Amino acid sequence: MPIDIDQFKSGKSSDSFTQVVKEFLQNHRDKAYLATELFEVMKGRKLVSPADLFEIQNVLHILSRERSIVSRHVETKDGFQAFYSFNEG
């Protein structure tokens, strides 16, 4: 169902959400996170809805491409998984 433009304008832009994810990883630079773990953190902070895992994955892709964060595939008990961490370099 469409929403009116005023309701749309009251929402947060992807840029502000990207900054929140980047700052979270920067403030927790001693850890690396799965996309699903970051999604749960953002959901707990009421920054995403249950349907926004795709948005988290897009943000992580953007931040990886601009080299703000690092992505590495690490072998875990569940197989290889992509983890994300703040780029110290």
ZIJO-V437643 format. One record per run of one state. SS is the DSSP state (H for helix, E for strand, C for the rest). FROM is the first residue (numbers start at 1). LEN is the number of residues. If there is no record, write none. Layout:
SS_FROM_LEN + SS_FROM_LEN
This chain:
C_1_4 + H_5_5 + C_10_4 + H_14_14 + C_28_5 + E_33_2 + H_35_10 + C_45_8 + H_53_13 + C_66_3 + E_69_8 + C_77_2 + E_79_8 + C_87_3
